[in-house]
Amino acid sequence: MTTLLHIDASAQTLSRSLSRQLSAQFIDEWTKRRTMDRVLRRDVAEAPVPPITTPWIAAVFTPADQRTPAMRETLALSDKLIDELAVADVIVMGVPMYN
């Protein structure tokens, strides 16, 4: 089984975004042919990744066994995103180009 990570970044909805339409079409065609494969979806327009902050940097550079609960919470999303990348065999990115 292959795991695909589908990342969409367009601020537009599916009906107004060519990048969303193209990446969705790729995923649809892939999954028609490979029905057992798993698709993880991440929409960074819908749920933006927050910027790196001083508390995030402090948490990253603190050994895991010395992190406070607040530090672990600060790193929770980052850890989840890294896990998604780590399990992905294929990454499909719908990235718009605004001119």
N, C-alpha and C positions, 0 to 999 in steps of 0.2 A: 504494500500500500504506500502510495506517495502522498505527501502532505504539501498542499499549496497554500501559500500565504498571499491573500489578495488584499492589496493596499490601495485604497482610493483616496485621492487628495483634492478633487475638484470641489470648489465651493458651490457649484451648480448641482441641481438635481439630475437624476438619470435622464429625464426627457430633454434636458438642455445641455448635457455634457457629452461631448464626443469621447473624451478619455474614459468616462464611466461606461459609456455604451461599448467601447472597444474592449475594455478589460472584462466587462460582464460577458460579452460574446465569447471571449477566449475561455473564460471559466465554464460557460455553458457547453461549449464544444468539447472541452477537455472532459468534463464530467459525463457527457453522453457516451464517450468512448471508454472511459475509465471509471465505472460506477462505484468501485470500492475505494477510490481515493478520497481523501479528506480535504476540505477547504476551510481554512481559517480566514476570517474577514476582519479587516481593520479599516475604519473610515476616519482618517485624520482631519477631515473637514467637520465631520459630525462630532467627533471627540478629539479635539486637538491635544497634542502632547505639550505639556507645559514646558517653559524654558528651564534650563539648568539654573539653579540658584545656589547661594552660599550654603544653605543647610544641606542641599543635595550633595554638593562637593564634600562637605564635612562628613556626611554619612558614607559616601563611597570610599573615602580614605580612612575610615575607621574600621579596624578589623571586625569581621562579622560577629564574633563572640563578645565584642565590647559595645555593640550598637544598642542604643536605647530604643524603647518602643516607638518613639517619635521618629527616630532615624529609619527604623524598619518601615514605618508607614510612608516616609518620604521616598524611599526606594521601591515601594511596592509596584507602582506602575512601570518603572524602569525595568525591574526584574521580570515582570510579565511580558514586556515587549521583547526583551532579550530571549526569554523562553520561546516566544513565538518564532523568532528568527532561527533559533537553534534547532527547532523541530521541523522547519520548513525545508523541503527538498527543492521546491520551485517557488520563486517569488514573482508575482504578477503585480505590476504597479500601474495604476491608472493615474497618470500625472498630467495635469493640464499645462498648456502654455498660453499665458495671457499676453496679448500684444497690445 
